[in-house]
Amino acid sequence: MIDDWTAPAGRSPASLATGAELIARWSEPHRRYHTLDHLAAVLTALDGIAGEARDETAVRLAAWFHDAVYDGRPGWDEERSAQLAQARLPRCGVPAERVAEVARLVRLTAAHDRVEPDDRDGAVLCDADLSVLGTSGYAAYAAAVRKEYAHVPDDLFAEGRAQVLRRLLATPRLFRTARARALWEDRARANMTAELATLAAAQPGGDQTP
């Protein structure tokens, strides 16, 4: 997997050390969804839509850093991950302007609905990050998310998860790039609608019919 890192970051000693550090971070044992598998899926998704980015290199670097720090604290994790990018990328010879763009993109993943209409890099990164919603791996993704929040009681998790799903389904478009919409939009909506129905049925008084 190190080749996926060195393609945008180079093969200097500092870059190789940073790549090894990132792989170790993504491999931390407490992770359930935000793992190397998720990173690999985001990078694969980028292969299909990166042509719509303004700075594809910045987007790929941001993918590596976007959950590099993961403690299950939304907002805080992204901020710490952005700070890690700002600390490590200059050592790898990445220009200051691109470092700033990478950090901006990492922070943007804390709330995907903050992407501005003309933000091509942000649109591509967020679409790749959400691509799992429109794939056959959705059920495994949902199960892994539940494991990451195992400390939350079932009823509270179901309530919070349902709120997230309803908010996403209420958006006119889940994906911002034309290619991503063609690839994942319809299946993502079907997947989330099915999960929402399952959550509702599991609640007290919910429909328990098979």
Backbone torsions as a table, in degrees:
resi	resn	phi	psi	omega
1	MET	NA	-17.2	-177.8
2	ILE	-60.6	-28.5	179.2
3	ASP	-64.8	-30.7	177.0
4	ASP	-67.2	-25.8	177.1
5	TRP	-83.1	-45.9	-175.0
6	THR	-69.9	-21.2	178.2
7	ALA	-57.6	-47.8	176.1
8	PRO	-90.6	-20.6	-170.9
9	ALA	-105.0	-11.9	-178.7
10	GLY	87.2	173.8	-174.9
11	ARG	-116.8	27.9	175.5
12	SER	-66.6	160.5	176.8
13	PRO	-55.1	-40.4	180.0
14	ALA	-66.3	-39.4	179.5
15	SER	-66.3	-43.1	179.0
16	LEU	-63.6	-38.4	177.7
17	ALA	-65.9	-40.4	178.9
18	THR	-66.7	-41.5	177.4
19	GLY	-60.3	-42.5	178.4
20	ALA	-63.7	-40.2	178.0
21	GLU	-62.7	-44.2	-179.2
22	LEU	-64.0	-43.0	177.9
23	ILE	-60.9	-40.4	178.0
24	ALA	-64.6	-39.9	178.6
25	ARG	-63.8	-46.5	-179.8
26	TRP	-67.3	-14.4	-179.1
27	SER	-97.9	6.6	-177.2
28	GLU	-56.8	139.3	-171.7
29	PRO	-67.7	-21.0	-178.5
30	HIS	-78.3	-10.2	-178.2
31	ARG	-78.9	144.5	177.1
32	ARG	-121.9	-41.6	176.1
33	TYR	-108.9	-42.1	-177.0
34	HIS	-81.0	66.4	-173.6
35	THR	-115.3	-177.4	174.9
36	LEU	-58.7	-31.4	178.4
37	ASP	-64.2	-40.8	177.6
38	HIS	-65.2	-44.6	178.4
39	LEU	-58.6	-45.9	180.0
40	ALA	-61.7	-38.3	179.7
41	ALA	-66.3	-40.2	178.0
42	VAL	-64.5	-43.7	179.5
43	LEU	-63.9	-38.6	177.1
44	THR	-66.0	-42.0	177.9
45	ALA	-61.1	-38.4	178.7
46	LEU	-61.0	-32.2	-179.3
47	ASP	-57.4	-30.7	-176.9
48	GLY	-88.8	-16.5	-173.5
49	ILE	-130.8	-2.0	-174.2
50	ALA	-62.4	-22.3	179.3
51	GLY	-62.9	-15.3	179.0
52	GLU	-89.0	-2.3	-179.6
53	ALA	-83.2	156.6	173.1
54	ARG	-79.9	-43.7	-179.1
55	ASP	-128.1	87.7	-176.8
56	GLU	-59.7	-36.8	179.9
57	THR	-62.2	-44.2	178.5
58	ALA	-62.3	-39.9	-179.7
59	VAL	-64.1	-43.4	-179.4
60	ARG	-67.2	-39.2	175.7
61	LEU	-63.8	-40.9	179.6
62	ALA	-63.7	-35.6	177.1
63	ALA	-59.2	-41.1	179.2
64	TRP	-65.3	-33.3	-175.6
65	PHE	-95.5	-10.8	-164.2
66	HIS	-64.9	-26.9	172.4
67	ASP	-130.8	31.1	-178.3
68	ALA	-62.6	-34.1	170.9
69	VAL	-103.6	119.2	-178.0
70	TYR	-139.5	107.6	175.8
71	ASP	-119.3	9.7	-178.8
72	GLY	74.8	29.2	-179.4
73	ARG	-121.5	91.2	-177.2
74	PRO	-53.2	137.4	-178.0
75	GLY	88.5	-55.0	177.5
76	TRP	-64.5	-45.0	-179.8
77	ASP	-59.7	-44.7	-178.9
78	GLU	-66.6	-38.1	178.2
79	GLU	-64.5	-45.7	178.4
80	ARG	-64.8	-36.8	177.9
81	SER	-65.4	-40.5	177.2
82	ALA	-63.9	-41.7	178.4
83	GLN	-63.9	-35.9	177.2
84	LEU	-63.9	-42.4	177.2
85	ALA	-60.8	-42.1	179.8
86	GLN	-65.2	-29.3	-179.9
87	ALA	-81.9	-35.4	-171.9
88	ARG	-92.6	-38.9	-171.4
89	LEU	-64.5	-37.7	177.5
90	PRO	-58.5	-34.3	178.6
91	ARG	-65.8	-24.8	-179.5
92	CYS	-87.0	3.1	179.2
93	GLY	84.0	15.1	179.5
94	VAL	-77.9	129.8	-179.1
95	PRO	-59.1	150.6	-175.2
96	ALA	-57.5	-40.2	-179.1
97	GLU	-62.3	-40.5	179.7
98	ARG	-72.6	-36.3	176.1
99	VAL	-57.9	-44.8	179.4
100	ALA	-62.3	-39.5	179.2
101	GLU	-66.9	-41.2	177.6
102	VAL	-60.8	-47.3	179.8
103	ALA	-61.5	-40.8	178.1
104	ARG	-61.1	-44.2	-178.9
105	LEU	-65.1	-41.2	178.8
106	VAL	-61.0	-44.9	178.6
107	ARG	-62.7	-32.7	-178.1
108	LEU	-64.2	-28.8	-177.3
109	THR	-71.8	-6.4	175.8
110	ALA	-68.4	-27.1	179.4
111	ALA	-152.1	97.1	-172.7
112	HIS	-62.0	-19.8	-177.4
113	ASP	-79.7	4.7	177.8
114	ARG	-93.1	3.5	-178.6
115	VAL	-70.2	125.7	179.1
116	GLU	-77.6	153.1	-176.1
117	PRO	-56.4	-32.2	-177.4
118	ASP	-96.4	10.0	-177.6
119	ASP	-90.7	86.4	-176.1
120	ARG	-66.2	-41.4	179.5
121	ASP	-64.9	-44.7	179.3
122	GLY	-62.9	-39.9	179.6
123	ALA	-62.9	-44.7	-178.2
124	VAL	-66.0	-45.6	-179.4
125	LEU	-63.1	-47.2	-177.8
126	CYS	-66.6	-37.0	176.4
127	ASP	-62.9	-42.3	178.8
128	ALA	-65.5	-38.9	-179.7
129	ASP	-64.5	-34.6	-178.5
130	LEU	-92.7	0.2	-173.6
131	SER	-58.3	-28.9	-179.8
132	VAL	-58.5	-25.7	-179.6
133	LEU	-61.6	-27.6	-176.1
134	GLY	-109.4	28.7	-178.1
135	THR	-123.3	171.2	177.3
136	SER	-70.6	-10.7	178.3
137	GLY	-87.0	10.7	-174.8
138	TYR	-60.9	-44.3	-177.4
139	ALA	-61.4	-42.6	178.3
140	ALA	-65.2	-38.7	176.5
141	TYR	-60.4	-47.9	-178.5
142	ALA	-62.7	-40.0	178.9
143	ALA	-65.9	-38.7	179.6
144	ALA	-68.3	-37.7	176.0
145	VAL	-61.1	-42.6	178.5
146	ARG	-60.4	-40.0	-179.9
147	LYS	-65.4	-34.8	179.3
148	GLU	-67.9	-23.1	178.6
149	TYR	-112.5	36.0	-177.9
150	ALA	-61.2	-22.5	-179.9
151	HIS	-77.0	-9.4	-179.1
152	VAL	-93.4	129.5	178.6
153	PRO	-56.5	152.0	-174.5
154	ASP	-55.7	-44.7	-175.7
155	ASP	-66.7	-39.2	179.2
156	LEU	-70.3	-39.0	177.9
157	PHE	-63.5	-45.8	-178.9
158	ALA	-60.4	-40.9	179.2
159	GLU	-63.7	-46.5	-179.5
160	GLY	-67.7	-40.8	179.5
161	ARG	-64.5	-41.7	179.6
162	ALA	-62.7	-37.9	178.1
163	GLN	-62.4	-42.5	178.8
164	VAL	-62.1	-45.8	-178.0
165	LEU	-64.5	-42.4	179.6
166	ARG	-64.1	-39.6	179.8
167	ARG	-63.6	-42.3	179.4
168	LEU	-66.0	-43.6	-178.0
169	LEU	-67.3	-24.1	-179.3
170	ALA	-77.4	-14.6	-179.4
171	THR	-74.1	142.1	179.8
172	PRO	-59.4	-36.5	179.4
173	ARG	-139.9	127.4	175.9
174	LEU	-73.6	-36.1	-175.7
175	PHE	-113.5	144.8	-171.5
176	ARG	-97.6	-27.2	179.8
177	THR	-92.4	148.3	-177.8
178	ALA	-61.4	-40.7	-179.2
179	ARG	-64.7	-42.0	179.3
180	ALA	-64.8	-40.8	178.4
181	ARG	-61.7	-41.8	179.4
182	ALA	-64.8	-35.8	-177.0
183	LEU	-78.5	-40.3	-164.3
184	TRP	-129.6	-15.7	-169.8
185	GLU	-58.7	-55.3	-174.1
186	ASP	-62.6	-44.8	-178.7
187	ARG	-68.8	-34.5	178.4
188	ALA	-61.5	-44.5	179.9
189	ARG	-65.0	-39.3	177.4
190	ALA	-65.3	-42.5	179.6
191	ASN	-62.3	-46.4	-177.8
192	MET	-69.4	-37.3	177.3
193	THR	-62.5	-40.7	178.4
194	ALA	-65.7	-42.5	178.8
195	GLU	-64.8	-40.6	179.5
196	LEU	-61.0	-40.2	177.7
197	ALA	-64.8	-39.5	178.3
198	THR	-64.4	-42.9	178.0
199	LEU	-62.7	-41.8	-179.5
200	ALA	-64.9	-40.5	-179.2
201	ALA	-66.4	-28.4	-177.9
202	ALA	-81.7	-11.6	-179.3
203	GLN	-79.3	153.1	176.3
204	PRO	-53.7	128.0	-178.8
205	GLY	85.1	-2.4	-179.8
206	GLY	-73.6	166.9	179.3
207	ASP	-71.5	114.8	-178.0
208	GLN	-100.5	9.7	-179.5
209	THR	-69.5	145.4	-178.8
210	PRO	-69.2	NA	NA
